[in-house]
Amino acid sequence: MRTLLLKSIPLLALFLFASNWADAQKAKAPATLTWGSENDEPNNSFATKTIGISSEGFYVLRQKLTQNMNSKPKFWVEHFSREMKMLRSEQLDLKYKRKVRDFEDVLFLNNKLYLLTSFNNTAKKRNYLFRQELNAKTLLPNKNLDLVAETEARNKEVEGTFAFAISKDSARLLVYNELPYEKKSPERFGFRVFDQDFKLVWEKNIVLPYNDDQFTVEEYRVDEEGNVFLLGVLYEDGAKWRRRGKPTYRYVTLAYLDNGTIFEEYRIDLEDKFITDLTFRITKEGSLTFAGFYSERGTYSIKGTYFFQLDPYERALKNRKTTEFDFKFRTAFMSNKSKERALEATERNDARKEPELFDYSLDDLILRSDGGAVLFAEQYYVEQDYNNNNFGLNSPYYSPYYDPFYYSRYGYGYGRQQPDYYYHYNDIIAINISPDGNVEWASRIPKRQETRNDGGYYSSYAMATTRDGFFFVFNDDARNFGRDDDKLYTYSGRSNSVVALAHINIKGEVSVYPLSAEQDAGVTLRPKMCKQIGKREMAMLGERGRGYRFGSLKFD
């Protein structure tokens, strides 16, 4: 029997069953895909992120993990041209004076590549962050190892690690790290804000206004002026889980303004309603736009959207509004008996038993130019099954490189009984919200993906934004195209797969097409590594055996 292992904080909304979906299956896709030449990947390595995009092409980070607990991962930087040809691949040298540094990241700022590494001095209980500029052509680091930051680190596995956030216009970089603190005391962080040339703008050690057992930070953001914002959850009873009944938590935004000299706190709640998910973006004017979802019943279902805007200096909330999804949508996938019970609960106004929806995870929030926003989500959950004879590292299906439940910074969990993990990535949801908080339209892209023991390596989707709407690419079952019935087949791996292209226009209408190219035989798409690189172009990563290639997807 399968057990639900991971249930995301969900969202869902009204959707449009577009009548042109079936017709689109037989029409030509409004895009052209051209694959570049194939490259051989280093054994057991995989691309992890697109570092940056330049006028000449783009840069990709590649990583190799090892099952040897005493060996550190290896990293490469790869440079591709706009024609999807690899120009150079270089393994990063992390050695310095007979010491091996820890890899932190590679950043692209002001058309320059920076390698960030750290070294932990256990004797001094300090952790040091260094930067080296990489040559844009050779990808080799310069010899100067510049110290960016140093911090206390009593335990290098817990404290002293660095993380990064870049403003939307890449004008500011936030480097932050956790500082040592006592259990059940306020957490401490070090903030350093740099400009696009890596010059320090301001730095400060801050103490959160809550004990560590009460508060969890969910997002860090920095704007073009160097103001830093944290979004977190405050648990009023000290229990860091969300309960049914009445909400025992609230969202909180912390702002560090004017080079860290001004501190502001904004508490966000909906009285007796649960905010099940919330995110925010910084507008060009410096205000904050928030959007998320709420529930009447608990934290694992949703009933509607929550939207508002905040001026961090005036502390003014504007256009705060909740929008309930209609009954038909909330019961669209229910059995007849469940619909009858839901209708009875609705008629007697029993909010705790009215229908709500599950298992959709908030992926992105895109700001509209008029102050509105568009939310994107995907149904996602993981099941585990101990009934199959799949245990540990001897399973032919198991790979530690793709299983997030297996590897962590604390090492590998070898020697334990290993079940099967089933990764589900299903429908994509887009919700268009006006500046006053009303839902103008919401659309659903039908998709079913279920894979086993791979961490969803070939699942999920990539998205590109254009003036006439949104494009999505994902792996699909080829049987979902070229027929007249409404049955939706499940993508379960590389066999019988096709790349699907979905388009949501500015009216919310959905079209889905099979996408193919002459050179794509046997190539499987890596959606999580596809990236928009131009106004109407996306770089597509495809794999075949130990070979991989990038392709150019240009929208008509």
Secondary structure, DSSP 8 states (H G I E B T S, - for coil): -EEEEEE-----------TTHHHHHHS--SEEEEE---EE--TTEEEEEEEEE-SSEEEEEEEE--S-TTS--EEEEEEEETTS-EEEEEE---EETTEE-EEEEEEEETTEEEEEEEEEETTTTEEEEEEEEE-TTT--B-S--EEEEEEE-SSTTTSS-EEEEE-TTSSEEEEEEEE---TTSEEEEEEEEEETTS-EEEEEEEEEEEETTTEEEEEEEE-TT--EEEEEEEETTS--S--SSS--EEEEEEEEETTTTEEEEEEE-BTTBEEEEEEEEE-TTS-EEEEEEEESS-SS-B-EEEEEEEETTTTEEEEEEEEE--HHHHTTTS-HHHHHHHHHHHHTT-TTTS--B--EEEEEEEE-TTS-EEEEEEEEEEEEE-SSS--GGG-TT--TTT-TTTEETTEE-TTS---EEEEEEEEEEEEEE-TTS-EEEEEEE---EEEESSTTTT-S-EEEEETTEEEEEEEEEGGGSS-SS-----B-SSTTEEEEEEEEETT--EEEEEE--TT-TT-EE-GGG-EEEETTEEEEEEEETTEEEEEEEEE-
